Amino acid sequence: MAKIININTGNEVEVHREIYHVCSICDSSFSESEGGVDRGYIGILPVSFCPTCLTGIMEMAKYFYDLDTEK
C-alpha cells in the first residue's frame, strides 16, 4: 500500500476507498456505486441485495402484486 502525499503541503492525502457489501442471496460483492441495497431489514433479519438480486426480487413482487390485483 502506498501513501499519497500532497507535494505542495507535505500532508498525507486520504484516499476514498470503495466499501463493498456481500449479497444475502448470491454472495457476490458489490459497492454502493453499483446500486442495490447495502443495508436493510426483513423483519429482524439484516439483508443486503446486489443490483441483480434486487431487480429479481422487485420483479417477483410486481408479478405477485399484479396477480392479486386482477382478482
C-alpha positions, 0 to 999 in steps of 0.5 A: 500500500502506498501513501499519497502525499500532497507535494505542495503541503507535505500532508498525507492525502486520504484516499476514498476507498470503495466499501463493498457489501456481500449479497444475502442471496448470491454472495457476490460483492458489490459497492454502493456505486453499483446500486442495490441495497447495502443495508436493510431489514426483513423483519429482524433479519439484516439483508443486503441485495446486489443490483441483480438480486434486487431487480429479481426480487422487485420483479417477483413482487410486481408479478405477485402484486399484479396477480392479486390485483386482477382478482 
